[in-house]
């Protein structure tokens, strides 16, 4: 005896998902993919574009922009001491550590000048015989205090703010080092 039509349709209907459930799944899969892609792009853009107080430019870590240069016990003598400080340069979420050279000048004042020539950014060298800083790139000359004497540089070597913390001399470093002021006009113009 043949089975009624309704009994044969029941197992087949039970195996098929309802049409509205399939449509809902077909809607939510692309929506979830789009939302995850858009969320990732929006999070990256927000992280890159938002200004972060104290994070843009350079950072000296936990102590702000104050960086240790030398122990005060090492600062004797009559010659400037060449030291290197490591600074974290930040741009967006990119952090790059870079070394920057500075000279600690002799004397009780604990003055520090940048070793970067203000003309084209070359690193100056100390000539103990002449007692002058010389730029090897374009022949700028600076006296023992970093003041410009001759050459194409239009200003002195940049002076960096200093402080003593315990037995450590520290400097405050920034990308836009204070524009050094010219303290005197050179004799040869």
PyMOL commands that place a pseudoatom at each C-alpha (Angstrom):
pseudoatom trace, name=CA, resn=UNK, resi=1, chain=A, elem=C, hetatm=0, pos=[0.000, 0.000, 0.000]
pseudoatom trace, name=CA, resn=UNK, resi=2, chain=A, elem=C, hetatm=0, pos=[1.484, 3.313, -0.944]
pseudoatom trace, name=CA, resn=UNK, resi=3, chain=A, elem=C, hetatm=0, pos=[2.310, 5.848, 1.738]
pseudoatom trace, name=CA, resn=UNK, resi=4, chain=A, elem=C, hetatm=0, pos=[0.360, 9.011, 1.803]
pseudoatom trace, name=CA, resn=UNK, resi=5, chain=A, elem=C, hetatm=0, pos=[2.004, 12.013, 0.224]
pseudoatom trace, name=CA, resn=UNK, resi=6, chain=A, elem=C, hetatm=0, pos=[2.218, 13.955, 3.474]
pseudoatom trace, name=CA, resn=UNK, resi=7, chain=A, elem=C, hetatm=0, pos=[4.250, 11.271, 5.252]
pseudoatom trace, name=CA, resn=UNK, resi=8, chain=A, elem=C, hetatm=0, pos=[6.867, 11.198, 2.488]
pseudoatom trace, name=CA, resn=UNK, resi=9, chain=A, elem=C, hetatm=0, pos=[7.238, 15.007, 2.580]
pseudoatom trace, name=CA, resn=UNK, resi=10, chain=A, elem=C, hetatm=0, pos=[7.805, 15.152, 6.325]
pseudoatom trace, name=CA, resn=UNK, resi=11, chain=A, elem=C, hetatm=0, pos=[11.334, 13.597, 6.415]
pseudoatom trace, name=CA, resn=UNK, resi=12, chain=A, elem=C, hetatm=0, pos=[12.368, 15.689, 3.432]
pseudoatom trace, name=CA, resn=UNK, resi=13, chain=A, elem=C, hetatm=0, pos=[11.032, 18.908, 5.036]
pseudoatom trace, name=CA, resn=UNK, resi=14, chain=A, elem=C, hetatm=0, pos=[12.781, 18.117, 8.338]
pseudoatom trace, name=CA, resn=UNK, resi=15, chain=A, elem=C, hetatm=0, pos=[16.119, 17.831, 6.552]
pseudoatom trace, name=CA, resn=UNK, resi=16, chain=A, elem=C, hetatm=0, pos=[15.770, 21.214, 4.823]
pseudoatom trace, name=CA, resn=UNK, resi=17, chain=A, elem=C, hetatm=0, pos=[16.536, 24.350, 6.803]
pseudoatom trace, name=CA, resn=UNK, resi=18, chain=A, elem=C, hetatm=0, pos=[13.818, 26.943, 6.745]
pseudoatom trace, name=CA, resn=UNK, resi=19, chain=A, elem=C, hetatm=0, pos=[14.237, 29.519, 4.003]
pseudoatom trace, name=CA, resn=UNK, resi=20, chain=A, elem=C, hetatm=0, pos=[14.314, 32.451, 6.432]
pseudoatom trace, name=CA, resn=UNK, resi=21, chain=A, elem=C, hetatm=0, pos=[17.213, 30.853, 8.394]
pseudoatom trace, name=CA, resn=UNK, resi=22, chain=A, elem=C, hetatm=0, pos=[19.291, 30.412, 5.219]
pseudoatom trace, name=CA, resn=UNK, resi=23, chain=A, elem=C, hetatm=0, pos=[18.631, 34.016, 4.221]
pseudoatom trace, name=CA, resn=UNK, resi=24, chain=A, elem=C, hetatm=0, pos=[19.621, 35.225, 7.653]
pseudoatom trace, name=CA, resn=UNK, resi=25, chain=A, elem=C, hetatm=0, pos=[22.930, 33.271, 7.510]
pseudoatom trace, name=CA, resn=UNK, resi=26, chain=A, elem=C, hetatm=0, pos=[23.649, 34.561, 4.005]
pseudoatom trace, name=CA, resn=UNK, resi=27, chain=A, elem=C, hetatm=0, pos=[23.133, 38.103, 5.325]
pseudoatom trace, name=CA, resn=UNK, resi=28, chain=A, elem=C, hetatm=0, pos=[25.216, 37.785, 8.532]
pseudoatom trace, name=CA, resn=UNK, resi=29, chain=A, elem=C, hetatm=0, pos=[28.331, 36.109, 7.080]
pseudoatom trace, name=CA, resn=UNK, resi=30, chain=A, elem=C, hetatm=0, pos=[29.250, 39.016, 4.746]
pseudoatom trace, name=CA, resn=UNK, resi=31, chain=A, elem=C, hetatm=0, pos=[28.143, 41.533, 7.384]
pseudoatom trace, name=CA, resn=UNK, resi=32, chain=A, elem=C, hetatm=0, pos=[30.512, 39.946, 9.947]
pseudoatom trace, name=CA, resn=UNK, resi=33, chain=A, elem=C, hetatm=0, pos=[33.394, 39.929, 7.447]
pseudoatom trace, name=CA, resn=UNK, resi=34, chain=A, elem=C, hetatm=0, pos=[32.763, 43.585, 6.565]
pseudoatom trace, name=CA, resn=UNK, resi=35, chain=A, elem=C, hetatm=0, pos=[32.485, 44.575, 10.244]
pseudoatom trace, name=CA, resn=UNK, resi=36, chain=A, elem=C, hetatm=0, pos=[35.777, 42.863, 11.159]
pseudoatom trace, name=CA, resn=UNK, resi=37, chain=A, elem=C, hetatm=0, pos=[37.644, 44.469, 8.249]
pseudoatom trace, name=CA, resn=UNK, resi=38, chain=A, elem=C, hetatm=0, pos=[36.151, 47.906, 8.934]
pseudoatom trace, name=CA, resn=UNK, resi=39, chain=A, elem=C, hetatm=0, pos=[36.849, 47.548, 12.665]
pseudoatom trace, name=CA, resn=UNK, resi=40, chain=A, elem=C, hetatm=0, pos=[40.502, 46.683, 12.041]
pseudoatom trace, name=CA, resn=UNK, resi=41, chain=A, elem=C, hetatm=0, pos=[40.993, 49.615, 9.665]
pseudoatom trace, name=CA, resn=UNK, resi=42, chain=A, elem=C, hetatm=0, pos=[39.187, 52.030, 11.996]
pseudoatom trace, name=CA, resn=UNK, resi=43, chain=A, elem=C, hetatm=0, pos=[41.253, 50.893, 15.012]
pseudoatom trace, name=CA, resn=UNK, resi=44, chain=A, elem=C, hetatm=0, pos=[44.517, 51.294, 13.078]
pseudoatom trace, name=CA, resn=UNK, resi=45, chain=A, elem=C, hetatm=0, pos=[43.492, 54.743, 11.801]
pseudoatom trace, name=CA, resn=UNK, resi=46, chain=A, elem=C, hetatm=0, pos=[42.437, 55.881, 15.270]
pseudoatom trace, name=CA, resn=UNK, resi=47, chain=A, elem=C, hetatm=0, pos=[45.684, 54.645, 16.788]
pseudoatom trace, name=CA, resn=UNK, resi=48, chain=A, elem=C, hetatm=0, pos=[47.752, 56.322, 14.091]
pseudoatom trace, name=CA, resn=UNK, resi=49, chain=A, elem=C, hetatm=0, pos=[45.908, 59.639, 13.866]
pseudoatom trace, name=CA, resn=UNK, resi=50, chain=A, elem=C, hetatm=0, pos=[45.055, 60.466, 17.470]
pseudoatom trace, name=CA, resn=UNK, resi=51, chain=A, elem=C, hetatm=0, pos=[47.530, 62.791, 19.143]
pseudoatom trace, name=CA, resn=UNK, resi=52, chain=A, elem=C, hetatm=0, pos=[49.121, 61.208, 22.181]
pseudoatom trace, name=CA, resn=UNK, resi=53, chain=A, elem=C, hetatm=0, pos=[50.302, 63.631, 24.815]
pseudoatom trace, name=CA, resn=UNK, resi=54, chain=A, elem=C, hetatm=0, pos=[53.963, 63.017, 25.541]
pseudoatom trace, name=CA, resn=UNK, resi=55, chain=A, elem=C, hetatm=0, pos=[54.326, 60.348, 22.847]
pseudoatom trace, name=CA, resn=UNK, resi=56, chain=A, elem=C, hetatm=0, pos=[54.699, 62.324, 19.619]
pseudoatom trace, name=CA, resn=UNK, resi=57, chain=A, elem=C, hetatm=0, pos=[58.251, 63.212, 18.617]
pseudoatom trace, name=CA, resn=UNK, resi=58, chain=A, elem=C, hetatm=0, pos=[60.844, 61.872, 21.019]
pseudoatom trace, name=CA, resn=UNK, resi=59, chain=A, elem=C, hetatm=0, pos=[60.640, 60.193, 24.353]
pseudoatom trace, name=CA, resn=UNK, resi=60, chain=A, elem=C, hetatm=0, pos=[63.131, 59.534, 27.071]
pseudoatom trace, name=CA, resn=UNK, resi=61, chain=A, elem=C, hetatm=0, pos=[60.942, 56.848, 28.588]
pseudoatom trace, name=CA, resn=UNK, resi=62, chain=A, elem=C, hetatm=0, pos=[59.600, 56.968, 32.140]
pseudoatom trace, name=CA, resn=UNK, resi=63, chain=A, elem=C, hetatm=0, pos=[61.517, 60.120, 33.096]
pseudoatom trace, name=CA, resn=UNK, resi=64, chain=A, elem=C, hetatm=0, pos=[60.018, 62.225, 30.300]
pseudoatom trace, name=CA, resn=UNK, resi=65, chain=A, elem=C, hetatm=0, pos=[62.612, 63.590, 27.932]
pseudoatom trace, name=CA, resn=UNK, resi=66, chain=A, elem=C, hetatm=0, pos=[65.388, 63.630, 30.576]
pseudoatom trace, name=CA, resn=UNK, resi=67, chain=A, elem=C, hetatm=0, pos=[68.127, 61.265, 29.475]
pseudoatom trace, name=CA, resn=UNK, resi=68, chain=A, elem=C, hetatm=0, pos=[71.206, 60.191, 31.456]
pseudoatom trace, name=CA, resn=UNK, resi=69, chain=A, elem=C, hetatm=0, pos=[74.492, 61.354, 29.928]
pseudoatom trace, name=CA, resn=UNK, resi=70, chain=A, elem=C, hetatm=0, pos=[77.231, 60.555, 32.454]
pseudoatom trace, name=CA, resn=UNK, resi=71, chain=A, elem=C, hetatm=0, pos=[78.026, 60.066, 36.110]
pseudoatom trace, name=CA, resn=UNK, resi=72, chain=A, elem=C, hetatm=0, pos=[79.208, 63.287, 37.717]
pseudoatom trace, name=CA, resn=UNK, resi=73, chain=A, elem=C, hetatm=0, pos=[82.374, 61.515, 38.864]
pseudoatom trace, name=CA, resn=UNK, resi=74, chain=A, elem=C, hetatm=0, pos=[83.351, 61.032, 35.177]
pseudoatom trace, name=CA, resn=UNK, resi=75, chain=A, elem=C, hetatm=0, pos=[83.149, 64.739, 34.362]
pseudoatom trace, name=CA, resn=UNK, resi=76, chain=A, elem=C, hetatm=0, pos=[86.603, 65.931, 35.345]
pseudoatom trace, name=CA, resn=UNK, resi=77, chain=A, elem=C, hetatm=0, pos=[89.236, 67.137, 32.918]
pseudoatom trace, name=CA, resn=UNK, resi=78, chain=A, elem=C, hetatm=0, pos=[89.803, 70.010, 30.549]
pseudoatom trace, name=CA, resn=UNK, resi=79, chain=A, elem=C, hetatm=0, pos=[88.471, 68.413, 27.338]
pseudoatom trace, name=CA, resn=UNK, resi=80, chain=A, elem=C, hetatm=0, pos=[84.833, 68.104, 26.228]
pseudoatom trace, name=CA, resn=UNK, resi=81, chain=A, elem=C, hetatm=0, pos=[83.508, 64.556, 26.609]
pseudoatom trace, name=CA, resn=UNK, resi=82, chain=A, elem=C, hetatm=0, pos=[81.688, 62.981, 23.678]
pseudoatom trace, name=CA, resn=UNK, resi=83, chain=A, elem=C, hetatm=0, pos=[78.667, 60.982, 24.883]
pseudoatom trace, name=CA, resn=UNK, resi=84, chain=A, elem=C, hetatm=0, pos=[75.828, 59.257, 23.098]
pseudoatom trace, name=CA, resn=UNK, resi=85, chain=A, elem=C, hetatm=0, pos=[72.230, 59.196, 24.283]
pseudoatom trace, name=CA, resn=UNK, resi=86, chain=A, elem=C, hetatm=0, pos=[69.554, 56.877, 22.923]
pseudoatom trace, name=CA, resn=UNK, resi=87, chain=A, elem=C, hetatm=0, pos=[66.245, 58.540, 22.170]
pseudoatom trace, name=CA, resn=UNK, resi=88, chain=A, elem=C, hetatm=0, pos=[62.980, 56.889, 21.154]
pseudoatom trace, name=CA, resn=UNK, resi=89, chain=A, elem=C, hetatm=0, pos=[61.582, 58.597, 18.064]
pseudoatom trace, name=CA, resn=UNK, resi=90, chain=A, elem=C, hetatm=0, pos=[57.835, 58.050, 17.694]
pseudoatom trace, name=CA, resn=UNK, resi=91, chain=A, elem=C, hetatm=0, pos=[55.728, 58.481, 14.580]
pseudoatom trace, name=CA, resn=UNK, resi=92, chain=A, elem=C, hetatm=0, pos=[52.256, 56.969, 14.749]
pseudoatom trace, name=CA, resn=UNK, resi=93, chain=A, elem=C, hetatm=0, pos=[52.772, 53.538, 16.234]
pseudoatom trace, name=CA, resn=UNK, resi=94, chain=A, elem=C, hetatm=0, pos=[56.335, 53.266, 14.956]
pseudoatom trace, name=CA, resn=UNK, resi=95, chain=A, elem=C, hetatm=0, pos=[59.002, 53.587, 17.683]
pseudoatom trace, name=CA, resn=UNK, resi=96, chain=A, elem=C, hetatm=0, pos=[62.621, 53.814, 16.556]
pseudoatom trace, name=CA, resn=UNK, resi=97, chain=A, elem=C, hetatm=0, pos=[65.536, 54.103, 18.987]
pseudoatom trace, name=CA, resn=UNK, resi=98, chain=A, elem=C, hetatm=0, pos=[68.291, 56.384, 17.673]
pseudoatom trace, name=CA, resn=UNK, resi=99, chain=A, elem=C, hetatm=0, pos=[71.622, 57.400, 19.114]
pseudoatom trace, name=CA, resn=UNK, resi=100, chain=A, elem=C, hetatm=0, pos=[72.483, 61.111, 19.294]
pseudoatom trace, name=CA, resn=UNK, resi=101, chain=A, elem=C, hetatm=0, pos=[75.914, 62.451, 20.169]
pseudoatom trace, name=CA, resn=UNK, resi=102, chain=A, elem=C, hetatm=0, pos=[76.432, 65.313, 22.609]
pseudoatom trace, name=CA, resn=UNK, resi=103, chain=A, elem=C, hetatm=0, pos=[79.459, 66.990, 24.141]
pseudoatom trace, name=CA, resn=UNK, resi=104, chain=A, elem=C, hetatm=0, pos=[79.673, 67.603, 27.891]
pseudoatom trace, name=CA, resn=UNK, resi=105, chain=A, elem=C, hetatm=0, pos=[81.732, 70.772, 28.262]
pseudoatom trace, name=CA, resn=UNK, resi=106, chain=A, elem=C, hetatm=0, pos=[84.350, 70.991, 31.008]
pseudoatom trace, name=CA, resn=UNK, resi=107, chain=A, elem=C, hetatm=0, pos=[83.789, 73.166, 34.054]
pseudoatom trace, name=CA, resn=UNK, resi=108, chain=A, elem=C, hetatm=0, pos=[81.469, 73.351, 36.999]
pseudoatom trace, name=CA, resn=UNK, resi=109, chain=A, elem=C, hetatm=0, pos=[78.533, 74.548, 34.864]
pseudoatom trace, name=CA, resn=UNK, resi=110, chain=A, elem=C, hetatm=0, pos=[77.857, 71.057, 33.487]
pseudoatom trace, name=CA, resn=UNK, resi=111, chain=A, elem=C, hetatm=0, pos=[76.876, 72.478, 30.096]
pseudoatom trace, name=CA, resn=UNK, resi=112, chain=A, elem=C, hetatm=0, pos=[76.014, 70.146, 27.246]
pseudoatom trace, name=CA, resn=UNK, resi=113, chain=A, elem=C, hetatm=0, pos=[75.932, 70.988, 23.530]
pseudoatom trace, name=CA, resn=UNK, resi=114, chain=A, elem=C, hetatm=0, pos=[74.664, 68.927, 20.622]
pseudoatom trace, name=CA, resn=UNK, resi=115, chain=A, elem=C, hetatm=0, pos=[77.324, 67.390, 18.402]
pseudoatom trace, name=CA, resn=UNK, resi=116, chain=A, elem=C, hetatm=0, pos=[75.203, 68.166, 15.339]
pseudoatom trace, name=CA, resn=UNK, resi=117, chain=A, elem=C, hetatm=0, pos=[76.298, 71.090, 13.176]
pseudoatom trace, name=CA, resn=UNK, resi=118, chain=A, elem=C, hetatm=0, pos=[73.400, 73.519, 12.676]
pseudoatom trace, name=CA, resn=UNK, resi=119, chain=A, elem=C, hetatm=0, pos=[74.346, 74.028, 9.013]
pseudoatom trace, name=CA, resn=UNK, resi=120, chain=A, elem=C, hetatm=0, pos=[73.640, 70.634, 7.435]
pseudoatom trace, name=CA, resn=UNK, resi=121, chain=A, elem=C, hetatm=0, pos=[73.422, 68.222, 10.368]
pseudoatom trace, name=CA, resn=UNK, resi=122, chain=A, elem=C, hetatm=0, pos=[76.906, 66.671, 10.201]
pseudoatom trace, name=CA, resn=UNK, resi=123, chain=A, elem=C, hetatm=0, pos=[78.504, 65.540, 13.445]
pseudoatom trace, name=CA, resn=UNK, resi=124, chain=A, elem=C, hetatm=0, pos=[81.214, 67.921, 14.645]
pseudoatom trace, name=CA, resn=UNK, resi=125, chain=A, elem=C, hetatm=0, pos=[84.537, 66.738, 16.055]
pseudoatom trace, name=CA, resn=UNK, resi=126, chain=A, elem=C, hetatm=0, pos=[86.638, 68.132, 18.883]
pseudoatom trace, name=CA, resn=UNK, resi=127, chain=A, elem=C, hetatm=0, pos=[90.167, 69.171, 17.900]
pseudoatom trace, name=CA, resn=UNK, resi=128, chain=A, elem=C, hetatm=0, pos=[92.175, 69.265, 21.132]
pseudoatom trace, name=CA, resn=UNK, resi=129, chain=A, elem=C, hetatm=0, pos=[95.186, 70.938, 19.452]
pseudoatom trace, name=CA, resn=UNK, resi=130, chain=A, elem=C, hetatm=0, pos=[93.160, 73.930, 18.248]
pseudoatom trace, name=CA, resn=UNK, resi=131, chain=A, elem=C, hetatm=0, pos=[90.675, 73.669, 21.149]
pseudoatom trace, name=CA, resn=UNK, resi=132, chain=A, elem=C, hetatm=0, pos=[87.770, 74.035, 18.699]
pseudoatom trace, name=CA, resn=UNK, resi=133, chain=A, elem=C, hetatm=0, pos=[84.872, 72.022, 17.335]
pseudoatom trace, name=CA, resn=UNK, resi=134, chain=A, elem=C, hetatm=0, pos=[85.269, 71.415, 13.605]
pseudoatom trace, name=CA, resn=UNK, resi=135, chain=A, elem=C, hetatm=0, pos=[82.605, 70.320, 11.154]
pseudoatom trace, name=CA, resn=UNK, resi=136, chain=A, elem=C, hetatm=0, pos=[84.133, 67.894, 8.641]
pseudoatom trace, name=CA, resn=UNK, resi=137, chain=A, elem=C, hetatm=0, pos=[81.447, 68.498, 6.000]
pseudoatom trace, name=CA, resn=UNK, resi=138, chain=A, elem=C, hetatm=0, pos=[81.576, 72.234, 5.262]
pseudoatom trace, name=CA, resn=UNK, resi=139, chain=A, elem=C, hetatm=0, pos=[84.328, 73.574, 7.534]
pseudoatom trace, name=CA, resn=UNK, resi=140, chain=A, elem=C, hetatm=0, pos=[82.233, 75.350, 10.146]
pseudoatom trace, name=CA, resn=UNK, resi=141, chain=A, elem=C, hetatm=0, pos=[84.273, 76.143, 13.258]
pseudoatom trace, name=CA, resn=UNK, resi=142, chain=A, elem=C, hetatm=0, pos=[82.979, 76.537, 16.829]
pseudoatom trace, name=CA, resn=UNK, resi=143, chain=A, elem=C, hetatm=0, pos=[84.891, 77.555, 19.945]
pseudoatom trace, name=CA, resn=UNK, resi=144, chain=A, elem=C, hetatm=0, pos=[85.236, 75.419, 23.087]
pseudoatom trace, name=CA, resn=UNK, resi=145, chain=A, elem=C, hetatm=0, pos=[81.813, 76.607, 24.323]
pseudoatom trace, name=CA, resn=UNK, resi=146, chain=A, elem=C, hetatm=0, pos=[80.063, 75.777, 21.038]
pseudoatom trace, name=CA, resn=UNK, resi=147, chain=A, elem=C, hetatm=0, pos=[79.829, 79.371, 19.780]
pseudoatom trace, name=CA, resn=UNK, resi=148, chain=A, elem=C, hetatm=0, pos=[80.165, 79.805, 15.998]
pseudoatom trace, name=CA, resn=UNK, resi=149, chain=A, elem=C, hetatm=0, pos=[83.476, 81.239, 14.831]
pseudoatom trace, name=CA, resn=UNK, resi=150, chain=A, elem=C, hetatm=0, pos=[83.508, 80.662, 11.057]
pseudoatom trace, name=CA, resn=UNK, resi=151, chain=A, elem=C, hetatm=0, pos=[81.991, 78.715, 8.212]
pseudoatom trace, name=CA, resn=UNK, resi=152, chain=A, elem=C, hetatm=0, pos=[78.548, 78.395, 6.646]
pseudoatom trace, name=CA, resn=UNK, resi=153, chain=A, elem=C, hetatm=0, pos=[76.745, 77.566, 9.914]
pseudoatom trace, name=CA, resn=UNK, resi=154, chain=A, elem=C, hetatm=0, pos=[74.584, 80.514, 10.945]
pseudoatom trace, name=CA, resn=UNK, resi=155, chain=A, elem=C, hetatm=0, pos=[74.299, 79.688, 14.650]
pseudoatom trace, name=CA, resn=UNK, resi=156, chain=A, elem=C, hetatm=0, pos=[76.065, 78.115, 17.621]
pseudoatom trace, name=CA, resn=UNK, resi=157, chain=A, elem=C, hetatm=0, pos=[75.894, 74.458, 18.538]
pseudoatom trace, name=CA, resn=UNK, resi=158, chain=A, elem=C, hetatm=0, pos=[72.561, 73.794, 20.274]
pseudoatom trace, name=CA, resn=UNK, resi=159, chain=A, elem=C, hetatm=0, pos=[72.746, 73.935, 24.072]
pseudoatom trace, name=CA, resn=UNK, resi=160, chain=A, elem=C, hetatm=0, pos=[70.666, 71.313, 25.801]
pseudoatom trace, name=CA, resn=UNK, resi=161, chain=A, elem=C, hetatm=0, pos=[68.990, 71.810, 29.182]
pseudoatom trace, name=CA, resn=UNK, resi=162, chain=A, elem=C, hetatm=0, pos=[70.758, 69.869, 31.946]
pseudoatom trace, name=CA, resn=UNK, resi=163, chain=A, elem=C, hetatm=0, pos=[70.033, 68.762, 35.488]
pseudoatom trace, name=CA, resn=UNK, resi=164, chain=A, elem=C, hetatm=0, pos=[71.759, 66.590, 38.042]
pseudoatom trace, name=CA, resn=UNK, resi=165, chain=A, elem=C, hetatm=0, pos=[69.710, 63.740, 39.417]
pseudoatom trace, name=CA, resn=UNK, resi=166, chain=A, elem=C, hetatm=0, pos=[71.615, 62.046, 42.220]
pseudoatom trace, name=CA, resn=UNK, resi=167, chain=A, elem=C, hetatm=0, pos=[75.072, 61.380, 40.811]
pseudoatom trace, name=CA, resn=UNK, resi=168, chain=A, elem=C, hetatm=0, pos=[73.931, 61.438, 37.159]
pseudoatom trace, name=CA, resn=UNK, resi=169, chain=A, elem=C, hetatm=0, pos=[74.013, 64.347, 34.714]
pseudoatom trace, name=CA, resn=UNK, resi=170, chain=A, elem=C, hetatm=0, pos=[70.874, 64.334, 32.559]
pseudoatom trace, name=CA, resn=UNK, resi=171, chain=A, elem=C, hetatm=0, pos=[69.887, 66.277, 29.455]
pseudoatom trace, name=CA, resn=UNK, resi=172, chain=A, elem=C, hetatm=0, pos=[66.507, 67.115, 28.031]
pseudoatom trace, name=CA, resn=UNK, resi=173, chain=A, elem=C, hetatm=0, pos=[66.474, 66.207, 24.362]
pseudoatom trace, name=CA, resn=UNK, resi=174, chain=A, elem=C, hetatm=0, pos=[63.905, 67.137, 21.736]
pseudoatom trace, name=CA, resn=UNK, resi=175, chain=A, elem=C, hetatm=0, pos=[63.759, 66.767, 17.962]
pseudoatom trace, name=CA, resn=UNK, resi=176, chain=A, elem=C, hetatm=0, pos=[63.373, 70.472, 17.545]
pseudoatom trace, name=CA, resn=UNK, resi=177, chain=A, elem=C, hetatm=0, pos=[66.424, 71.338, 19.597]
pseudoatom trace, name=CA, resn=UNK, resi=178, chain=A, elem=C, hetatm=0, pos=[66.164, 74.879, 20.750]
pseudoatom trace, name=CA, resn=UNK, resi=179, chain=A, elem=C, hetatm=0, pos=[67.282, 77.120, 17.961]
pseudoatom trace, name=CA, resn=UNK, resi=180, chain=A, elem=C, hetatm=0, pos=[70.707, 78.109, 19.175]
pseudoatom trace, name=CA, resn=UNK, resi=181, chain=A, elem=C, hetatm=0, pos=[71.363, 81.773, 19.450]
pseudoatom trace, name=CA, resn=UNK, resi=182, chain=A, elem=C, hetatm=0, pos=[74.396, 83.414, 17.985]
pseudoatom trace, name=CA, resn=UNK, resi=183, chain=A, elem=C, hetatm=0, pos=[76.194, 85.083, 20.852]
pseudoatom trace, name=CA, resn=UNK, resi=184, chain=A, elem=C, hetatm=0, pos=[78.675, 87.068, 18.799]
pseudoatom trace, name=CA, resn=UNK, resi=185, chain=A, elem=C, hetatm=0, pos=[79.465, 87.920, 15.230]
pseudoatom trace, name=CA, resn=UNK, resi=186, chain=A, elem=C, hetatm=0, pos=[82.560, 86.296, 13.731]
pseudoatom trace, name=CA, resn=UNK, resi=187, chain=A, elem=C, hetatm=0, pos=[85.308, 88.695, 12.737]
pseudoatom trace, name=CA, resn=UNK, resi=188, chain=A, elem=C, hetatm=0, pos=[85.436, 87.464, 9.121]
pseudoatom trace, name=CA, resn=UNK, resi=189, chain=A, elem=C, hetatm=0, pos=[81.705, 87.939, 8.500]
for i in range(1, 189): cmd.bond("trace and resi %d" % i, "trace and resi %d" % (i + 1))
show_as sticks, trace
zoom trace
